[in-house]
Amino acid sequence: MHDPVKQPKYWRDRAKATRAKAKQLRYAAPREMCRLLRVAEEYDKFGERYAEWQGSAQLPAAEAPEQ
Protein backbone atom coordinates (compact mmCIF):
# COMPACT_ATOMS: atom_id res chain seq x y z
CA MET A 1 0.00 0.00 0.00
CA HIS A 2 1.30 3.45 -0.93
CA ASP A 3 1.71 6.13 1.67
CA PRO A 4 -0.22 9.17 0.37
CA VAL A 5 2.27 11.53 2.02
CA LYS A 6 4.95 10.19 -0.32
CA GLN A 7 2.92 11.03 -3.42
CA PRO A 8 3.59 14.32 -5.27
CA LYS A 9 -0.15 14.82 -5.82
CA TYR A 10 -0.75 14.91 -2.07
CA TRP A 11 1.62 17.88 -1.66
CA ARG A 12 0.33 19.66 -4.76
CA ASP A 13 -3.23 19.34 -3.48
CA ARG A 14 -2.18 20.71 -0.09
CA ALA A 15 -0.48 23.66 -1.77
CA LYS A 16 -3.62 24.37 -3.78
CA ALA A 17 -5.83 24.22 -0.67
CA THR A 18 -3.43 26.46 1.26
CA ARG A 19 -3.47 29.02 -1.54
CA ALA A 20 -7.27 29.00 -1.47
CA LYS A 21 -7.21 29.72 2.28
CA ALA A 22 -4.68 32.50 1.75
CA LYS A 23 -6.90 34.08 -0.87
CA GLN A 24 -9.74 34.27 1.67
CA LEU A 25 -7.46 36.23 4.03
CA ARG A 26 -6.32 38.71 1.38
CA TYR A 27 -8.08 41.75 2.88
CA ALA A 28 -8.72 40.66 6.46
CA ALA A 29 -5.23 39.47 7.39
CA PRO A 30 -2.53 40.21 4.81
CA ARG A 31 0.34 38.99 7.03
CA GLU A 32 -1.30 35.62 7.52
CA MET A 33 -1.99 35.45 3.79
CA CYS A 34 1.74 35.88 3.11
CA ARG A 35 2.59 33.18 5.62
CA LEU A 36 0.16 30.76 4.03
CA LEU A 37 1.56 31.49 0.59
CA ARG A 38 5.06 30.65 1.85
CA VAL A 39 3.71 27.39 3.29
CA ALA A 40 2.11 26.61 -0.08
CA GLU A 41 5.49 27.17 -1.77
CA GLU A 42 7.07 24.68 0.61
CA TYR A 43 4.34 22.15 -0.14
CA ASP A 44 5.10 22.58 -3.85
CA LYS A 45 8.77 21.92 -3.13
CA PHE A 46 7.86 18.73 -1.27
CA GLY A 47 5.81 17.63 -4.27
CA GLU A 48 8.72 18.30 -6.63
CA ARG A 49 11.15 16.43 -4.40
CA TYR A 50 8.89 13.39 -4.09
CA ALA A 51 8.42 13.37 -7.87
CA GLU A 52 12.21 13.44 -8.31
CA TRP A 53 12.71 10.69 -5.74
CA GLN A 54 10.09 8.51 -7.37
CA GLY A 55 11.66 9.09 -10.75
CA SER A 56 15.13 8.16 -9.53
CA ALA A 57 13.79 5.09 -7.76
CA GLN A 58 12.21 3.86 -11.00
CA LEU A 59 15.35 4.25 -13.10
CA PRO A 60 17.23 1.03 -13.82
CA ALA A 61 20.33 0.52 -11.74
CA ALA A 62 23.61 1.22 -13.47
CA GLU A 63 25.52 -1.85 -14.46
CA ALA A 64 28.74 -2.53 -12.63
CA PRO A 65 31.83 -2.06 -14.79
CA GLU A 66 33.53 -5.27 -15.89
CA GLN A 67 36.99 -5.94 -14.51
C-alpha positions in Angstrom: 0.0 0.0 0.0 1.3 3.4 -0.9 1.7 6.1 1.7 -0.2 9.2 0.4 2.3 11.5 2.0 5.0 10.2 -0.3 2.9 11.0 -3.4 3.6 14.3 -5.3 -0.1 14.8 -5.8 -0.7 14.9 -2.1 1.6 17.9 -1.7 0.3 19.7 -4.8 -3.2 19.3 -3.5 -2.2 20.7 -0.1 -0.5 23.7 -1.8 -3.6 24.4 -3.8 -5.8 24.2 -0.7 -3.4 26.5 1.3 -3.5 29.0 -1.5 -7.3 29.0 -1.5 -7.2 29.7 2.3 -4.7 32.5 1.7 -6.9 34.1 -0.9 -9.7 34.3 1.7 -7.5 36.2 4.0 -6.3 38.7 1.4 -8.1 41.7 2.9 -8.7 40.7 6.5 -5.2 39.5 7.4 -2.5 40.2 4.8 0.3 39.0 7.0 -1.3 35.6 7.5 -2.0 35.5 3.8 1.7 35.9 3.1 2.6 33.2 5.6 0.2 30.8 4.0 1.6 31.5 0.6 5.1 30.7 1.9 3.7 27.4 3.3 2.1 26.6 -0.1 5.5 27.2 -1.8 7.1 24.7 0.6 4.3 22.1 -0.1 5.1 22.6 -3.9 8.8 21.9 -3.1 7.9 18.7 -1.3 5.8 17.6 -4.3 8.7 18.3 -6.6 11.1 16.4 -4.4 8.9 13.4 -4.1 8.4 13.4 -7.9 12.2 13.4 -8.3 12.7 10.7 -5.7 10.1 8.5 -7.4 11.7 9.1 -10.8 15.1 8.2 -9.5 13.8 5.1 -7.8 12.2 3.9 -11.0 15.4 4.3 -13.1 17.2 1.0 -13.8 20.3 0.5 -11.7 23.6 1.2 -13.5 25.5 -1.9 -14.5 28.7 -2.5 -12.6 31.8 -2.1 -14.8 33.5 -5.3 -15.9 37.0 -5.9 -14.5 
